[in-house]
Amino acid sequence: MMTQFDFQLLPPTEQLDLLYSDGVYIGKRKEANRTVLLYQLDAFYVEVFYAKHRCFYTGIRCFRSTVLLDPYLESIDVEHLV
């Protein structure tokens, strides 16, 4: 099981590879001139920030707090769960 601390010790390219292979894609949001993709990896979440049109990534942020998920909740369709 990957911990948030272990993930943050990896070089950025390995972090991205791990997210794309083992992470669960949750959603995306637009923010000014960038796109943010959200993944869940084991017991934490990871946001990947991309410059306009996802040409290249500009940063990665890890967190556990569900409060930071609020911007994504509007775009998640849960109707099929009811």
Beta strands, then each sheet from edge to edge (+ up, - down):
strand 1: 24-31
strand 2: 34-41
strand 3: 44-51
strand 4: 57-63
sheet 1: 1+ 2- 3+ 4-
end
